[in-house]
Amino acid sequence: MQRYSLKPLAALALSSLLVGCANADSRVAPTDSASLANPAKLQHWQPSHAARAESWHLLGNDQRLAADADGLWLLDASGNRLAQHPGNFYSLDARQHKDELLIATTQASTQQPTLLRAAATDLQVHQQLELPATTYRIENLCLYHDQSHNLHLFVIGEEGMGDQWLVGNPSQLLDTAAHVRSLRLPPESEHCAVDDQQHLLYVNEESVGIWAYGAHPEAEQSRQPVDMVAPFGGIQELVAGLASVPGGLLALDADAQRLHRYQLTEDGWDSLEPIALGGIVEPERIAAHRTDEQVQLLLVDGDDGKLYQSQIDWAASTLAGNAVMPVVLPTVQTDPIPSPGDAADDPAIWLHPSDPAASRVLGTDKRNGLAVYDLNGQQLQYLPVGRLNNVDVRHGFQLGEQQLDLAVASNRDHNSLQVFAIDPANGQLSELGQIATALDEIYGFCMGQSLDGVMYAIANDKDGRFVQYRLDGNQGEISGELVREFAVATQPEGCVVDDQRQRLFIGEEGEAVWALDAGENASTEMTRVIGVEGPVEADIEGLAIYQHADHPYLVISSQGNDSYVVVDAEPPYQLRGSFRIGLNSQSSIDGVSETDGLEVTSANLGGQWSQGVLMVQDGRKRMPEGNQNYKYVPWQSIADALQLD
């Protein structure tokens, strides 16, 4: 499953179109210079300052920014100095926002990446952010804005080392940068470029080619080739510089003295005919800026340091994305699950009967047990009872003379139902034992309760079978009687029961969400609620019911595109909208991807949870990287984003 990976993302666009690898048919084979059309008309450019600088950036108002041992330089198109910020810098990237520049550079003496928010007219610094010194030499820096306009910095270093940092929010730089993730890059990477719209990081690998990585903070650490060195692609020997422009990528082919152009399409990266760079002995670095249908270029000759400027006609079209999807922010995250790897899976909410703020969140660790958290995300208990996959909770179970609340989970070690008692007074969990099932490979699970109080445990198998057990505790011990069986054609997992309407929703991962009656003697005929076409992309994972005062909503984890879909939980199951959970820069909480299970409640838990809360499993923990955890989102922010009543 591809998520937050190498696909153009327009709503993070987190909306996704799959980007394929550049294929042999789309690449341009090595060509004699004489056959190249429209060689670039290069003009030697001699600035009055920073003439030997290797790091340059082109600004939109026909100005140039340079970094060298004497500082940062702002120059006009004629090479005259407009402003200088003193220091010893190398590497450079910048973004302009209204009358300010956001500048990224490296302090040569300390190997500290440094961000400056400065006036675009005179480089007067309004804010400075220094990142920790790296343990490796920095080769290059690249800035990136995500779908919520948070500012990130990619640091590209020696021996394949690199990092992604969150350095700013939409309005300013942060007081302290937050490390998002470490990067695993090719060992001979020197240049980078970022496409904000498609959320792609381009990196070169010397003598190999150009790679594209997902730039989004939730992206997989996978890559796809854009172009390779001959005989596998159109590059003659090595890439000496990269520059991203809307709709495309530029790359310097040093030995061939050519400028390669790549246009991103729905099928991958198309190589356009390269442009000859006559007059440059060894093109080393490139800066580019697109205006209308032209691209302004500034190139450095690595042999003598001379600068050349030019412009090329290029009406590259920008790849369209899907409709932008609303992004809501998590406001609380739990402590990491104890087990490493893909471990967290499914949450459940236990509501305290008299003190809503003392409610608990249960989260499965499918490698080892069950964790219990408070509403601040702090782990209060951990029960290492085995590989628990899904969990659910119901109140008011009679166990002999005692009334208590139940949590039940699917135990994959024993193909059983693992049962816990919850003390209604304090939310403390204790083991009650296991109930054997008739399943060969137990997987998903949910609970239901009839209108007269009978509790049911509903589990499924990877082969599509569902079994429904009536739970009983009259003799002082927990037991389950099989009362119903049914099946879907392919693998299911998530399910949820709307107790008020006695309706069961089940998720067939690669097919659809289905609805059927929940009663033990009811028909097993199923009604299709929503399929994987449209807003839902396989796999269908967690399902949960939000009990609105007038009608219920069904919340679906659409794992295939890292989103959440809301539909009416009553026929005709009208679609209400989709949303994603993004990075919260103010609270230093990373966004959410690859969600398995989720849970929601409409109960007033006080404060920001007055309209309820959505809890989701996060498949990729970042900022900092670590074991998976669960994220909490106020329901009010979802209702506002989707305009729900």
C-alpha positions as CSV (number, residue, x, y, z in Angstrom):
1,M,0.0,0.0,0.0
2,Q,1.4,3.4,-1.0
3,R,0.7,6.2,1.4
4,Y,2.3,9.6,1.8
5,S,4.9,8.2,-0.6
6,L,6.0,9.0,-4.2
7,K,2.8,10.3,-5.6
8,P,1.9,13.9,-6.3
9,L,-0.1,15.1,-3.3
10,A,-2.4,18.0,-4.0
11,A,-4.2,18.3,-0.7
12,L,-1.4,18.0,1.5
13,A,-2.5,18.1,-0.6
14,L,-2.6,14.7,0.9
15,S,-4.9,13.9,-2.1
16,S,-3.0,11.4,-4.2
17,L,-2.2,10.5,-7.8
18,L,0.2,7.6,-8.1
19,V,3.4,8.8,-9.8
20,G,5.2,6.0,-11.7
21,C,8.9,5.7,-12.3
22,A,10.5,7.3,-15.3
23,N,10.5,4.5,-17.8
24,A,12.9,3.7,-20.6
25,D,10.5,5.0,-23.3
26,S,10.2,8.5,-21.6
27,R,13.9,9.0,-21.1
28,V,16.1,10.8,-23.7
29,A,19.1,8.8,-24.7
30,P,22.6,10.5,-24.9
31,T,22.6,12.8,-27.9
32,D,25.3,14.6,-29.8
33,S,25.4,18.4,-29.0
34,A,24.9,19.2,-32.6
35,S,21.4,17.6,-32.6
36,L,20.2,19.6,-29.6
37,A,17.6,22.2,-30.4
38,N,17.7,25.7,-29.1
39,P,21.0,25.9,-27.2
40,A,20.8,28.3,-24.3
41,K,22.0,31.8,-25.0
42,L,24.3,32.3,-22.0
43,Q,25.5,35.7,-20.9
44,H,28.5,36.1,-18.6
45,W,27.3,37.9,-15.5
46,Q,29.9,39.7,-13.3
47,P,28.5,40.9,-10.0
48,S,30.4,43.6,-8.0
49,H,30.2,41.5,-4.9
50,A,30.1,37.8,-4.1
51,A,31.7,37.0,-7.5
52,R,33.2,33.8,-6.2
53,A,30.1,32.5,-4.3
54,E,29.0,29.0,-5.2
55,S,25.6,29.3,-3.5
56,W,23.0,31.4,-5.3
57,H,19.3,31.8,-5.3
58,L,17.1,33.7,-7.8
59,L,14.3,35.9,-6.4
60,G,11.1,36.8,-8.1
61,N,11.8,40.5,-8.5
62,D,14.9,39.9,-10.7
63,Q,17.2,40.0,-7.7
64,R,19.9,37.5,-6.6
65,L,20.8,36.2,-3.2
66,A,24.3,34.7,-2.6
67,A,26.1,33.1,0.3
68,D,29.9,33.1,0.8
69,A,32.7,33.5,3.3
70,D,31.8,37.2,3.7
71,G,28.1,36.8,4.4
72,L,24.8,36.8,2.6
73,W,24.5,39.2,-0.3
74,L,21.4,40.7,-2.0
75,L,22.2,41.9,-5.5
76,D,20.2,43.4,-8.3
77,A,20.1,42.1,-11.9
78,S,23.2,44.2,-12.8
79,G,25.2,42.7,-10.0
80,N,25.1,45.7,-7.7
81,R,25.0,45.2,-4.0
82,L,21.7,46.1,-2.3
83,A,22.4,44.7,1.1
84,Q,24.7,42.4,3.1
85,H,24.3,40.2,6.2
86,P,27.8,39.4,7.7
87,G,28.9,35.9,8.4
88,N,30.7,32.9,6.9
89,F,28.0,30.9,5.0
90,Y,27.6,28.3,2.3
91,S,24.6,26.5,0.8
92,L,21.5,28.5,0.2
93,D,17.8,28.3,-0.3
94,A,15.1,31.0,0.2
95,R,11.4,31.6,0.0
96,Q,9.8,35.0,-0.4
97,H,6.6,35.9,1.4
98,K,5.3,39.4,0.7
99,D,8.1,41.8,1.8
100,E,10.1,39.2,3.8
101,L,12.6,36.5,2.9
102,L,12.9,33.2,4.6
103,I,16.6,32.2,4.1
104,A,18.2,28.8,4.8
105,T,22.0,28.6,4.9
106,T,24.9,26.9,6.8
107,Q,27.3,28.5,9.1
108,A,30.7,27.2,7.8
109,S,32.6,27.3,11.1
110,T,30.0,25.4,13.2
111,Q,28.1,23.3,10.6
112,Q,24.9,24.7,11.9
113,P,21.9,25.0,9.5
114,T,20.6,28.6,10.1
115,L,17.2,30.1,9.2
116,L,16.8,33.9,8.9
117,R,13.6,35.8,8.5
118,A,14.7,39.1,6.9
119,A,13.4,42.1,5.0
120,A,13.4,41.5,1.3
121,T,14.8,45.0,0.7
122,D,17.8,45.3,3.0
123,L,18.3,41.8,4.7
124,Q,17.5,43.3,8.1
125,V,17.0,40.2,10.2
126,H,13.8,40.0,12.1
127,Q,14.2,36.5,13.5
128,Q,17.0,33.9,13.5
129,L,16.8,30.2,14.2
130,E,19.9,28.0,14.6
131,L,19.6,24.3,14.4
132,P,22.0,21.9,16.2
133,A,25.3,21.4,14.6
134,T,25.4,18.2,12.5
135,T,27.8,15.3,12.9
136,Y,28.4,15.3,9.2
137,R,29.4,17.9,6.6
138,I,26.3,19.5,5.1
139,E,26.3,19.4,1.3
140,N,23.1,21.3,0.7
141,L,19.8,22.6,2.2
142,C,16.3,22.7,0.7
143,L,13.2,24.4,2.1
144,Y,9.7,23.0,1.8
145,H,6.2,24.1,2.6
146,D,3.7,21.4,3.4
147,Q,-0.1,21.5,2.7
148,S,-0.7,23.5,5.9
149,H,2.1,25.9,5.0
150,N,4.4,24.7,7.7
151,L,8.0,25.3,6.8
152,H,10.4,22.4,6.7
153,L,14.2,22.2,6.1
154,F,15.9,19.3,4.4
155,V,19.6,18.9,5.3
156,I,21.6,16.8,2.8
157,G,24.9,15.5,4.1
158,E,27.9,13.3,3.4
159,E,27.7,9.5,3.3
160,G,23.9,9.4,2.7
161,M,23.1,11.2,5.9
162,G,20.3,13.8,6.1
163,D,17.5,15.1,8.2
164,Q,14.1,16.8,7.9
165,W,13.3,19.6,10.4
166,L,10.2,21.6,11.1
167,V,11.4,25.2,11.3
168,G,8.4,27.4,10.9
169,N,4.6,27.7,10.9
170,P,2.6,29.8,8.4
171,S,3.4,33.1,10.1
172,Q,7.0,32.8,11.5
173,L,10.0,30.7,12.4
174,L,9.7,28.5,15.4
175,D,11.6,29.4,18.6
176,T,13.1,25.8,18.5
177,A,13.3,23.6,15.5
178,A,11.7,20.1,15.8
179,H,13.4,17.1,14.3
180,V,10.9,15.4,12.0
181,R,12.9,12.4,10.7
182,S,16.3,11.1,9.7
183,L,16.8,10.6,6.0
184,R,18.4,7.6,4.3
185,L,19.9,9.0,1.1
186,P,22.4,7.8,-1.5
187,P,26.0,8.0,-0.2
188,E,27.0,10.5,-3.0
189,S,24.3,13.1,-2.8
190,E,25.2,16.7,-3.1
191,H,22.2,18.5,-4.6
192,C,18.5,18.7,-3.7
193,A,15.4,20.5,-4.9
194,V,11.8,20.4,-3.6
195,D,8.4,20.6,-5.4
196,D,6.0,22.0,-2.8
197,Q,2.9,21.3,-4.8
198,Q,3.6,17.6,-5.5
199,H,5.4,17.2,-2.1
200,L,8.5,15.7,-3.7
201,L,12.2,15.9,-2.7
202,Y,14.7,15.5,-5.6
203,V,18.2,14.3,-4.7
204,N,21.1,13.4,-7.0
205,E,23.3,10.3,-6.7
206,E,26.7,11.0,-8.3
207,S,27.3,8.8,-11.3
208,V,23.9,7.1,-10.8
209,G,21.1,9.6,-11.5
210,I,18.3,11.5,-9.9
211,W,15.8,10.2,-7.3
212,A,12.5,11.5,-6.1
213,Y,11.5,11.0,-2.4
214,G,8.3,11.9,-0.7
215,A,8.8,15.3,1.0
216,H,5.7,15.3,3.2
217,P,6.6,14.6,6.9
218,E,4.4,11.5,6.8
219,A,6.0,10.2,3.6
220,E,7.5,6.7,3.3
221,Q,11.3,6.5,3.0
222,S,11.0,5.1,-0.5
223,R,12.2,6.5,-3.8
224,Q,11.6,6.4,-7.5
225,P,14.1,7.2,-10.3
226,V,13.6,10.4,-12.4
227,D,16.5,9.7,-14.7
228,M,19.6,7.6,-14.7
229,V,23.1,7.9,-16.0
230,A,23.7,6.2,-19.4
231,P,23.2,3.5,-20.6
232,F,20.1,3.3,-18.3
233,G,19.0,6.9,-18.9
234,G,19.8,10.2,-20.6
235,I,22.4,11.6,-18.2
236,Q,25.9,11.3,-19.6
237,E,27.9,10.9,-16.4
238,L,26.9,12.9,-13.3
239,V,24.4,15.5,-12.1
240,A,26.0,18.7,-11.0
241,G,23.0,20.7,-9.9
242,L,19.2,20.5,-9.5
243,A,16.4,23.2,-9.5
244,S,12.7,22.7,-9.2
245,V,10.2,25.0,-11.0
246,P,6.4,24.7,-11.1
247,G,5.7,21.8,-13.3
248,G,9.2,20.4,-13.7
249,L,12.7,19.8,-12.7
250,L,16.1,21.1,-14.2
251,A,19.3,19.1,-13.9
252,L,22.9,20.0,-15.0
253,D,24.7,17.3,-16.9
254,A,28.3,18.5,-16.2
255,D,30.4,16.5,-18.6
256,A,27.9,16.8,-21.5
257,Q,27.4,20.5,-20.8
258,R,23.7,20.1,-21.0
259,L,20.6,21.2,-19.1
260,H,18.1,18.4,-18.7
261,R,14.4,19.2,-18.3
262,Y,11.8,16.8,-16.8
263,Q,8.1,17.4,-16.7
264,L,6.0,15.5,-14.2
265,T,2.9,13.7,-15.6
266,E,0.4,11.3,-14.2
267,D,2.5,8.5,-15.7
268,G,5.9,9.7,-14.3
269,W,8.6,12.0,-15.3
270,D,8.9,12.8,-19.0
271,S,12.4,13.8,-20.3
272,L,12.2,16.7,-22.7
273,E,15.0,17.3,-25.2
274,P,18.1,18.6,-23.3
275,I,19.6,22.1,-24.0
276,A,23.2,22.6,-24.8
277,L,25.2,24.9,-22.5
278,G,27.9,26.1,-24.9
279,G,30.6,28.2,-23.2
280,I,30.5,26.7,-19.7
281,V,33.5,24.4,-19.2
282,E,32.1,22.6,-16.1
283,P,28.6,23.7,-15.1
284,E,28.5,23.0,-11.3
285,R,25.4,24.7,-9.8
286,I,22.1,26.1,-11.0
287,A,19.5,28.5,-9.7
288,A,16.2,28.9,-11.5
289,H,13.1,31.0,-11.2
290,R,10.0,30.6,-13.4
291,T,8.0,33.6,-14.6
292,D,5.0,33.1,-16.9
293,E,6.3,30.8,-19.7
294,Q,10.0,31.4,-19.2
295,V,12.6,30.2,-16.7
296,Q,15.4,32.5,-15.6
297,L,18.7,30.7,-15.0
298,L,21.9,31.4,-13.1
299,L,24.7,28.9,-13.5
300,V,28.1,28.6,-11.9
301,D,31.2,27.4,-13.9
302,G,33.0,25.0,-11.6
303,D,36.3,25.4,-13.5
304,D,36.8,29.2,-12.9
305,G,33.8,30.2,-10.8
306,K,32.4,32.5,-13.5
307,L,28.6,33.1,-13.5
308,Y,26.3,32.9,-16.5
309,Q,22.7,33.9,-16.8
310,S,20.1,33.0,-19.4
311,Q,16.5,32.3,-19.9
312,I,14.7,29.5,-21.6
313,D,11.1,29.2,-22.9
314,W,9.3,26.5,-21.1
315,A,5.5,26.4,-20.7
316,A,5.6,23.4,-18.5
317,S,2.1,22.5,-17.2
318,T,1.7,21.8,-13.6
319,L,0.2,18.4,-12.8
320,A,-3.3,18.7,-11.4
321,G,-4.2,17.0,-8.2
322,N,-7.4,15.8,-6.6
323,A,-9.6,18.2,-4.8
324,V,-8.1,19.6,-1.7
325,M,-9.1,17.8,1.4
326,P,-9.6,19.6,4.8
327,V,-6.9,19.0,7.4
328,V,-7.6,18.9,11.1
329,L,-4.9,18.9,13.8
330,P,-4.3,16.5,16.7
331,T,-4.1,18.3,20.0
332,V,-2.9,15.3,22.2
333,Q,-0.8,12.3,21.5
334,T,-0.3,9.3,23.7
335,D,3.0,7.9,25.0
336,P,4.5,5.6,22.4
337,I,3.3,2.0,22.5
338,P,6.0,-0.2,24.2
339,S,6.7,-2.5,21.2
340,P,8.7,-1.3,18.2
341,G,7.6,-1.6,14.6
342,D,4.1,-1.9,13.4
343,A,2.6,-2.5,16.8
344,A,-0.2,0.0,17.7
345,D,-3.5,-0.9,16.0
346,D,-6.9,-0.2,17.6
347,P,-8.2,2.1,20.3
348,A,-11.4,2.1,22.5
349,I,-12.8,4.7,24.9
350,W,-14.0,3.9,28.4
351,L,-16.2,6.6,29.8
352,H,-16.1,7.3,33.5
353,P,-19.7,7.3,34.8
354,S,-19.3,10.4,37.0
355,D,-16.1,12.2,36.1
356,P,-15.7,12.5,32.3
357,A,-12.2,13.9,32.6
358,A,-11.2,10.5,34.2
359,S,-12.2,8.5,31.1
360,R,-9.6,6.2,29.6
361,V,-8.3,5.3,26.2
362,L,-7.4,1.6,25.6
363,G,-4.9,0.9,22.8
364,T,-3.8,-2.5,21.5
365,D,-0.2,-3.4,21.1
366,K,-0.6,-6.2,18.5
367,R,2.9,-7.5,19.3
368,N,2.4,-7.9,23.1
369,G,-0.7,-6.5,24.9
370,L,-2.9,-3.6,25.8
371,A,-2.0,-0.1,27.0
372,V,-4.3,2.3,28.9
373,Y,-4.0,6.1,28.6
374,D,-5.6,9.1,30.2
375,L,-7.0,12.0,28.2
376,N,-3.6,13.7,28.3
377,G,-2.1,10.7,26.5
378,Q,-0.1,9.4,29.5
379,Q,0.2,5.7,29.8
380,L,-1.4,4.5,33.1
381,Q,-1.3,0.7,32.6
382,Y,0.2,-1.9,30.3
383,L,-1.0,-5.5,30.3
384,P,1.4,-7.8,28.4
385,V,-1.1,-10.6,27.6
386,G,-0.3,-11.4,24.0
387,R,-0.9,-10.2,20.5
388,L,-4.1,-8.2,20.8
389,N,-5.4,-6.8,17.5
390,N,-8.7,-5.0,18.1
391,V,-10.4,-3.9,21.3
392,D,-13.9,-2.6,22.3
393,V,-15.7,-1.6,25.5
394,R,-19.2,-1.9,27.0
395,H,-20.6,-0.8,30.3
396,G,-22.8,-2.7,32.9
397,F,-21.9,-6.4,32.7
398,Q,-23.2,-8.6,35.4
399,L,-20.5,-11.0,36.6
400,G,-22.0,-13.1,39.4
401,E,-23.0,-10.6,42.1
402,Q,-20.7,-7.9,40.7
403,Q,-21.5,-5.4,38.0
404,L,-18.5,-4.1,36.1
405,D,-17.5,-2.8,32.7
406,L,-15.9,-5.0,30.0
407,A,-13.1,-4.6,27.6
408,V,-12.7,-7.4,25.1
409,A,-9.9,-7.9,22.5
410,S,-9.0,-10.3,19.7
411,N,-6.0,-12.4,20.8
412,R,-4.1,-13.6,17.8
413,D,-1.8,-15.9,19.9
414,H,-4.7,-18.1,20.9
415,N,-7.5,-17.2,18.3
416,S,-9.5,-16.2,21.4
417,L,-11.3,-13.3,22.9
418,Q,-9.2,-11.7,25.7
419,V,-11.5,-10.3,28.4
420,F,-10.7,-7.6,30.9
421,A,-12.8,-6.2,33.8
422,I,-12.8,-2.4,34.2
423,D,-13.4,-1.0,37.7
424,P,-16.2,1.6,37.2
425,A,-14.8,3.6,40.1
426,N,-11.3,4.2,38.8
427,G,-11.0,2.7,35.3
428,Q,-8.4,0.1,36.4
429,L,-8.2,-2.9,34.1
430,S,-7.7,-6.5,35.3
431,E,-7.7,-9.8,33.4
432,L,-10.8,-11.9,33.4
433,G,-9.6,-14.7,31.1
434,Q,-10.2,-15.9,27.5
435,I,-13.1,-17.2,25.4
436,A,-12.2,-19.7,22.7
437,T,-13.5,-19.0,19.2
438,A,-14.1,-21.2,16.1
439,L,-11.7,-19.0,14.0
440,D,-8.4,-20.2,12.6
441,E,-6.8,-16.7,12.3
442,I,-8.7,-14.2,14.4
443,Y,-8.3,-10.6,13.3
444,G,-10.8,-7.8,13.7
445,F,-13.3,-7.4,16.6
446,C,-16.1,-5.3,18.0
447,M,-18.8,-5.5,20.7
448,G,-22.5,-4.8,20.7
449,Q,-25.3,-4.6,23.3
450,S,-29.0,-5.3,22.7
451,L,-31.7,-2.9,23.9
452,D,-32.3,-5.3,26.8
453,G,-28.7,-5.2,27.9
454,V,-27.3,-8.5,26.5
455,M,-23.7,-8.1,25.4
456,Y,-22.1,-9.6,22.3
457,A,-18.6,-10.1,21.0
458,I,-18.2,-10.1,17.2
459,A,-14.9,-11.4,15.8
460,N,-13.7,-12.0,12.3
461,D,-11.1,-14.2,10.5
462,K,-8.8,-13.2,7.7
463,D,-10.7,-15.6,5.5
464,G,-13.9,-13.5,5.7
465,R,-15.8,-15.4,8.4
466,F,-17.6,-13.5,11.3
467,V,-18.7,-15.1,14.5
468,Q,-21.0,-13.6,17.1
469,Y,-20.9,-14.7,20.7
470,R,-23.5,-13.9,23.5
471,L,-21.5,-13.1,26.6
472,D,-22.7,-14.4,30.0
473,G,-21.4,-14.0,33.5
474,N,-24.3,-15.3,35.7
475,Q,-22.2,-18.1,37.2
476,G,-19.4,-15.7,38.2
477,E,-17.2,-16.6,35.2
478,I,-17.1,-15.1,31.8
479,S,-18.4,-17.3,28.9
480,G,-19.5,-17.0,25.4
481,E,-22.1,-18.8,23.3
482,L,-21.9,-18.8,19.5
483,V,-25.2,-17.5,18.3
484,R,-24.6,-16.4,14.7
485,E,-22.1,-16.8,11.8
486,F,-21.8,-15.1,8.4
487,A,-19.0,-14.1,6.0
488,V,-17.8,-11.7,3.4
489,A,-15.9,-12.7,0.3
490,T,-12.5,-11.3,1.2
491,Q,-10.5,-10.2,4.2
492,P,-12.3,-8.0,6.7
493,E,-11.1,-6.3,9.9
494,G,-12.9,-3.2,11.3
495,C,-16.5,-3.4,12.6
496,V,-18.7,-1.4,14.9
497,V,-22.2,-1.8,16.3
498,D,-24.7,1.1,16.6
499,D,-26.4,-0.1,19.8
500,Q,-29.2,2.5,19.6
501,R,-30.3,1.3,16.2
502,Q,-29.1,-2.3,16.4
503,R,-27.1,-2.0,13.2
504,L,-23.7,-3.7,12.6
505,F,-21.2,-2.1,10.2
506,I,-18.3,-4.3,8.9
507,G,-15.3,-3.3,6.7
508,E,-14.2,-5.6,3.9
509,E,-10.8,-4.1,3.5
510,G,-10.4,-4.1,-0.3
511,E,-14.1,-3.9,-1.2
512,A,-16.7,-1.9,0.8
513,V,-18.3,-1.1,4.1
514,W,-21.4,-3.2,4.7
515,A,-24.4,-2.8,7.1
516,L,-26.6,-5.5,8.5
517,D,-28.8,-6.1,11.5
518,A,-26.9,-6.7,14.8
519,G,-29.4,-9.0,16.6
520,E,-28.4,-12.6,17.1
521,N,-31.5,-13.9,15.3
522,A,-31.6,-11.2,12.7
523,S,-31.0,-11.6,8.9
524,T,-27.4,-11.6,7.7
525,E,-28.4,-9.9,4.5
526,M,-25.9,-7.0,3.9
527,T,-26.4,-3.5,2.5
528,R,-23.5,-1.8,0.8
529,V,-22.7,1.5,2.6
530,I,-19.7,2.8,0.6
531,G,-17.2,1.1,-1.6
532,V,-13.5,1.6,-2.2
533,E,-14.2,3.7,-5.3
534,G,-14.4,7.5,-4.7
535,P,-13.3,9.0,-1.4
536,V,-12.4,5.6,0.2
537,E,-9.3,3.9,-0.9
538,A,-8.3,0.4,0.2
539,D,-7.6,-0.7,2.8
540,I,-10.8,0.0,4.7
541,E,-9.6,-0.2,8.3
542,G,-11.2,1.2,11.5
543,L,-14.9,2.0,11.9
544,A,-16.6,4.0,14.6
545,I,-20.0,5.6,15.4
546,Y,-20.4,9.2,16.5
547,Q,-23.8,9.4,18.2
548,H,-25.1,12.8,17.2
549,A,-28.2,14.0,19.2
550,D,-30.3,13.7,16.1
551,H,-28.5,11.1,13.9
552,P,-25.3,9.0,13.9
553,Y,-22.2,9.4,11.8
554,L,-20.0,6.6,10.7
555,V,-16.3,7.4,10.6
556,I,-14.1,5.2,8.4
557,S,-10.3,4.9,8.2
558,S,-9.4,5.1,4.5
559,Q,-5.9,3.8,4.8
560,G,-5.1,3.9,1.1
561,N,-5.0,7.7,1.0
562,D,-4.4,8.4,4.7
563,S,-7.8,10.0,5.2
564,Y,-11.0,9.6,7.2
565,V,-14.4,9.5,5.6
566,V,-17.7,10.5,7.4
567,V,-21.0,9.2,6.2
568,D,-24.5,9.1,7.7
569,A,-24.9,5.9,9.7
570,E,-28.5,5.6,8.6
571,P,-29.8,4.9,5.1
572,P,-29.2,6.1,2.5
573,Y,-25.7,6.5,4.0
574,Q,-25.1,10.0,2.6
575,L,-21.4,11.0,2.3
576,R,-20.6,13.9,4.5
577,G,-17.0,14.4,3.6
578,S,-13.4,13.4,4.1
579,F,-10.5,14.9,6.1
580,R,-6.9,14.3,7.0
581,I,-5.0,14.7,10.3
582,G,-2.0,17.0,9.8
583,L,1.0,18.2,11.7
584,N,0.4,20.5,14.7
585,S,3.4,22.8,14.7
586,Q,2.2,24.7,17.8
587,S,2.0,21.5,19.9
588,S,4.9,19.7,18.2
589,I,2.6,16.8,17.3
590,D,3.2,15.0,14.0
591,G,0.5,14.2,11.6
592,V,-1.1,10.9,11.0
593,S,-0.7,8.2,8.4
594,E,-1.4,4.5,7.8
595,T,-4.2,4.5,10.4
596,D,-5.5,1.0,11.3
597,G,-8.0,1.4,14.1
598,L,-10.0,4.4,15.4
599,E,-12.7,5.3,17.9
600,V,-14.9,8.2,18.5
601,T,-17.3,9.4,21.2
602,S,-19.9,12.2,21.3
603,A,-19.8,12.3,25.1
604,N,-18.9,15.7,26.7
605,L,-15.5,15.0,28.2
606,G,-14.9,18.6,29.1
607,G,-12.7,21.4,27.7
608,Q,-11.7,20.9,24.1
609,W,-13.6,17.6,24.2
610,S,-17.0,19.1,24.9
611,Q,-18.4,17.9,21.6
612,G,-16.5,14.6,21.8
613,V,-13.2,13.3,20.5
614,L,-11.8,11.1,17.7
615,M,-8.9,8.8,18.6
616,V,-6.8,7.3,15.8
617,Q,-3.8,5.0,15.6
618,D,-0.8,6.6,13.9
619,G,1.2,4.2,11.7
620,R,4.2,6.5,11.4
621,K,5.5,8.3,14.5
622,R,7.7,11.3,13.8
623,M,8.8,14.5,15.4
624,P,10.7,12.7,16.9
625,E,10.7,9.3,15.3
626,G,9.8,6.5,17.6
627,N,7.3,3.7,18.4
628,Q,3.8,4.2,17.1
629,N,1.2,5.9,19.2
630,Y,-2.4,7.3,19.2
631,K,-3.6,10.8,18.4
632,Y,-6.6,12.7,19.8
633,V,-8.6,15.2,17.7
634,P,-11.4,17.3,19.0
635,W,-14.7,16.4,17.2
636,Q,-15.5,20.1,17.0
637,S,-12.6,20.7,14.6
638,I,-13.9,17.8,12.3
639,A,-17.5,19.2,12.5
640,D,-16.2,22.6,11.5
641,A,-14.0,21.3,8.6
642,L,-16.9,19.2,7.1
643,Q,-19.7,21.6,8.1
644,L,-21.5,19.0,10.1
645,D,-24.4,19.9,12.3
